[in-house]
């Protein structure tokens, strides 16, 4: 029993953003949560996918290939300092958008991208409903 609780706690601390997106989307469509709570959950999930979700780095190396080390979030690079700055800079350029899309080749990267898009759209919709309601 103790071992299963430790495993569950480890999974929740590492992948809590996916749970936040699911709860926010379910609350939005089922109208079981208030819009402020849905907006807060969606913002938290968006932040999770941008800076904490486990994905590949995918920064360009000196040989022109993509870095395959593990990274945290779509905006941050791996443990190499240059890759961290490169990923942040790349995010706001056309070549960088292709690099961010390249993280979608892994399952976790694809889930992070989909979750980030869902959370971002949900933030915009919930904010618009709160403002114009």
N, C-alpha and C positions, 0 to 999 in steps of 0.2 A: 504494500500500500504506500509506504513512504517513498519507494523508488518511482512509482507511477506519478505521485504528486510532484516530485522533483523534476521529472520529465515534462509534465504539463506546465509547470512554472517556467522551465527553461524555454519551452516552445512559445508560451505567451509573451515572455519578455523579448524574444527575438522577432516574433511575427505579429505583434499586437496591432499593427496598422491594417492588416487584412481583416481582422475581426472588427476594427473600427469602421471600415468601409462597409462591411456586410451589415452591421447594426445601423449605420446611417442610412444606407439605401433601403433597408427594410422599414425603418422608422419613417422615412420620407414617403414611401409608397403605401404603407399601411396606416399612416397618420396616427401612429401610436406614440410618437415622440414629438415634442414641440419643435418648431423650426429653429429656435435658438440652440437646442441640444443637437439637432441634426447638423446645423452649421458648425458648431464646435467640434463634433466628431469628424466631419468632412475636412475641416481645416487641420485637425490633428493628423488625420490619415494622409493628407497632402504633404504635410511636413515630414511624416515618416517616410513616404516614398521618395521625397527629394533628398533627404540627408541620412536616413538610417537603414533602409531596406537593403538586404544583402544581394548584391549584383556583381557582375564582372566589371573591372575597371574600364577596359576598352579605350584607353588613351593610346595615341600613336607612339610607337617606339621608334628608335633610331633606324631600324631596318624597314620601317613603313608598315609593320604589322600592328595589330591591336593587342594591347596588354591583356593577359588572361588572369591576372591576379584578382583576388576577391576585393571588393570595394564596399563602401557603405553609401547607399543612396545613388540617385541618378546624377546628382551634382558633384559629388565628391569622388576623388580618385582613390587609388590604393595607398600603400604605405610610402611610396616614393613621393617626395615633396613636389617634384616637377609635375607629376601626374595629377596631383590635387589641383594645382593652379591651371594646368592644361585643361582639365575637365570643366573647371569653372569658366574659363575663357571660352571653351568650345561650345558651351551651352548656348551662347548668344551669337553664334555665327552659323552660316549655312552648313559648313563642314562639320561643325559641332553637333548640329541636329542629326546629321547622318551617324555620328559617333554614338550619340545617345540612343538612336534607333538600333544601332548594332548591339546594344546590350540586350535587346529583345530576342537574340538568338538563343539565349539560355531560358529555361523554364522560369526561373526566379526573376530574370530580367523582364521577360514578357509579362509576368504577373505584376511586377512593379510598375511597368509602363501602363498597363490597363488600369491598375488600381489608382495610379496617379491621375490619369485622365478622368476616370469616374469621379474621384474625389474633387478634382478641379471643377468639373462641370457641375457637380452637386453643390459646391460652394457658391458658384455663380448663380445657380437657380434659387437656392435657399436665400441668398442675400437679396436677390431681386424680389422674391416673394415677401420678405420681411420689409424691404423698403417701399414697395408699391402696394402693399396690402392695406 
